[in-house]
Amino acid sequence: MTALLFILGLYPLALWTGLGLTDGLTANPPEYLIRSSGEWALVGLCLVLAASPLQKLLHLDFLLRHRRMVALYSFFYASLHVLGWAFWEQGLLPAAMWSDIVNRLFITVGTVAVVLMVPLAFTSTRGWMRRLGRNWKRLHRLVYVVAGLELWHFWLVRAGKNNFDRVWVYIAVVALLLIFRLVWQRRRAVPVRQA
């Protein structure tokens, strides 16, 4: 099953390759690849957030057991998103990249989201879980901040085209997952207080 999930995680790369070979990457391939990689990073993040609810509600622990791999794929596609922007839009020029980060809000928000993903990806191993102890969970709660920033980034990108259809879908999914988590934690806290 791990091998299957690994292969599924490569689906966007296979899709882009197929579209590239059949001239299906739209009239502006760099823009398509930048936006698509960013959206796949968001899909991965939604799957990470869905792992616990799926296990608790439906007793499906497959995603929970492989949450680390899914999270790393999300980081991988976020990294491709940043590299595409840096290469195709900024020519890998540090001054141009810095100017874009400082002057365009959606770039600022996206940059902060990716920067916050770096320590999460770096400390995702069992070794780091042991080293950090309780602090590992505290650090990895940043995933909720990252989710909020990614949604905000996506919103700002779509605002330029006045097209929010898919943005609302992601907002609804993340909101439902967070509400479930809050309700579940409350339900667990009530018996403890009663005891």
C-alpha positions as CSV (number, residue, x, y, z in Angstrom):
1,M,0.0,0.0,0.0
2,T,2.9,2.4,0.7
3,A,4.2,1.8,-2.8
4,L,0.7,2.6,-4.2
5,L,0.5,5.8,-2.3
6,F,4.0,6.7,-3.4
7,I,3.0,6.2,-7.1
8,L,-0.3,8.2,-6.5
9,G,1.8,11.1,-5.1
10,L,3.6,11.3,-8.5
11,Y,0.3,11.6,-10.4
12,P,0.7,15.4,-11.0
13,L,4.2,14.9,-12.5
14,A,2.8,12.2,-14.8
15,L,-0.1,14.4,-15.7
16,W,2.1,17.4,-16.5
17,T,4.4,15.1,-18.6
18,G,1.4,13.7,-20.5
19,L,0.0,17.2,-21.1
20,G,3.5,18.4,-22.2
21,L,3.9,15.6,-24.7
22,T,0.4,16.3,-26.2
23,D,0.6,20.2,-26.2
24,G,-2.0,20.3,-23.5
25,L,-0.3,22.7,-21.1
26,T,-2.5,25.6,-22.2
27,A,-1.2,28.7,-24.1
28,N,1.0,29.6,-21.2
29,P,2.7,26.4,-19.9
30,P,4.9,28.1,-17.2
31,E,1.8,29.8,-15.6
32,Y,-0.2,26.6,-15.8
33,L,2.6,24.6,-14.1
34,I,3.2,27.2,-11.4
35,R,-0.5,27.4,-10.5
36,S,-1.1,23.7,-10.8
37,S,1.9,22.8,-8.5
38,G,0.6,25.3,-5.9
39,E,-2.9,23.7,-6.0
40,W,-1.5,20.2,-5.7
41,A,0.4,21.4,-2.6
42,L,-2.9,22.5,-1.2
43,V,-4.6,19.2,-2.0
44,G,-1.8,17.4,-0.1
45,L,-2.3,19.7,2.9
46,C,-6.1,19.0,2.9
47,L,-5.3,15.2,2.8
48,V,-3.0,15.6,5.8
49,L,-5.7,17.4,7.7
50,A,-8.2,14.8,6.8
51,A,-6.2,11.9,8.1
52,S,-7.3,12.1,11.7
53,P,-11.0,12.7,11.0
54,L,-11.2,9.8,8.5
55,Q,-9.6,7.5,11.1
56,K,-11.9,8.7,13.9
57,L,-15.2,8.8,11.9
58,L,-14.8,5.9,9.5
59,H,-11.9,3.9,11.1
60,L,-9.9,4.4,7.9
61,D,-6.3,4.6,9.2
62,F,-4.5,4.2,5.9
63,L,-4.1,7.9,5.4
64,L,-3.1,8.4,9.0
65,R,-0.4,5.8,8.8
66,H,1.0,7.5,5.7
67,R,0.4,11.1,6.7
68,R,4.1,11.9,6.7
69,M,4.5,10.8,3.1
70,V,1.5,12.9,2.0
71,A,2.8,15.9,3.9
72,L,6.2,15.6,2.2
73,Y,4.5,15.4,-1.2
74,S,2.6,18.6,-0.3
75,F,6.0,20.2,0.6
76,F,7.5,18.8,-2.7
77,Y,4.7,20.4,-4.8
78,A,4.9,23.7,-2.8
79,S,8.7,23.7,-3.5
80,L,8.1,23.2,-7.2
81,H,5.6,26.0,-7.1
82,V,8.2,28.3,-5.6
83,L,10.9,27.1,-8.0
84,G,8.6,27.7,-11.0
85,W,7.8,31.2,-9.8
86,A,11.5,31.9,-9.2
87,F,12.7,30.5,-12.5
88,W,10.0,31.5,-15.0
89,E,8.7,34.7,-13.5
90,Q,11.8,36.1,-11.8
91,G,14.7,34.6,-13.8
92,L,16.3,33.4,-10.6
93,L,17.3,37.0,-9.8
94,P,17.5,37.5,-6.0
95,A,16.7,41.2,-6.3
96,A,13.6,40.6,-8.5
97,M,12.4,37.8,-6.2
98,W,12.9,40.0,-3.1
99,S,11.0,42.9,-4.7
100,D,8.1,40.6,-5.6
101,I,7.9,39.2,-2.1
102,V,7.9,42.7,-0.5
103,N,5.6,44.4,-3.0
104,R,2.9,41.8,-3.8
105,L,0.8,40.6,-0.9
106,F,-0.1,37.2,-2.4
107,I,3.6,36.5,-2.9
108,T,4.4,37.5,0.6
109,V,1.7,35.3,2.1
110,G,2.7,32.3,-0.1
111,T,6.4,32.8,0.8
112,V,5.6,32.8,4.6
113,A,3.5,29.6,4.1
114,V,6.4,27.8,2.3
115,V,9.0,29.0,4.8
116,L,6.8,27.6,7.7
117,M,6.6,24.3,5.8
118,V,10.4,23.9,5.9
119,P,10.8,23.0,9.6
120,L,7.7,20.7,9.4
121,A,9.3,18.8,6.5
122,F,12.7,18.7,8.1
123,T,11.4,17.4,11.4
124,S,9.0,14.9,10.0
125,T,11.1,11.8,10.8
126,R,10.8,9.5,13.9
127,G,14.3,10.6,15.0
128,W,13.1,14.2,15.2
129,M,9.9,13.2,17.0
130,R,12.1,11.5,19.7
131,R,14.5,14.5,19.9
132,L,11.8,17.1,20.2
133,G,9.5,15.1,22.5
134,R,6.3,17.1,23.3
135,N,7.7,20.1,21.4
136,W,7.3,18.1,18.2
137,K,3.5,18.3,18.4
138,R,3.7,22.0,19.3
139,L,5.9,22.6,16.2
140,H,3.7,20.6,13.9
141,R,0.6,22.6,14.9
142,L,2.0,25.1,12.5
143,V,0.3,23.0,9.8
144,Y,-2.9,24.9,10.7
145,V,-1.2,28.3,10.2
146,V,0.2,27.0,6.9
147,A,-3.3,25.9,5.8
148,G,-4.7,29.3,6.6
149,L,-1.9,31.1,4.7
150,E,-2.2,28.8,1.7
151,L,-5.9,29.4,1.5
152,W,-5.3,33.2,1.8
153,H,-2.6,33.0,-0.9
154,F,-5.0,31.0,-3.2
155,W,-7.7,33.6,-2.5
156,L,-5.5,36.5,-3.4
157,V,-4.3,34.8,-6.6
158,R,-7.9,34.1,-7.7
159,A,-9.0,37.6,-6.8
160,G,-6.9,38.9,-9.7
161,K,-9.1,36.8,-12.0
162,N,-12.3,37.2,-10.0
163,N,-12.7,33.4,-10.0
164,F,-13.3,32.0,-6.5
165,D,-15.1,28.8,-7.3
166,R,-12.4,26.3,-6.3
167,V,-11.2,28.6,-3.5
168,W,-14.5,28.2,-1.7
169,V,-14.3,24.4,-2.1
170,Y,-10.9,24.4,-0.3
171,I,-12.0,26.8,2.3
172,A,-15.1,24.7,3.0
173,V,-13.0,21.5,3.3
174,V,-10.4,23.0,5.6
175,A,-13.1,24.6,7.7
176,L,-15.0,21.4,8.1
177,L,-11.8,19.5,9.1
178,L,-10.9,22.1,11.7
179,I,-14.5,22.2,13.1
180,F,-14.4,18.4,13.4
181,R,-11.1,18.6,15.3
182,L,-12.4,21.2,17.7
183,V,-15.6,19.3,18.4
184,W,-13.7,16.0,18.9
185,Q,-11.3,17.6,21.3
186,R,-14.2,19.1,23.3
187,R,-15.9,15.8,23.5
188,R,-12.7,14.2,24.8
189,A,-12.2,16.9,27.3
190,V,-15.7,16.6,28.9
191,P,-15.3,13.1,30.4
192,V,-11.9,14.2,31.8
193,R,-13.5,17.2,33.6
194,Q,-16.4,15.0,34.9
195,A,-13.9,12.4,36.2
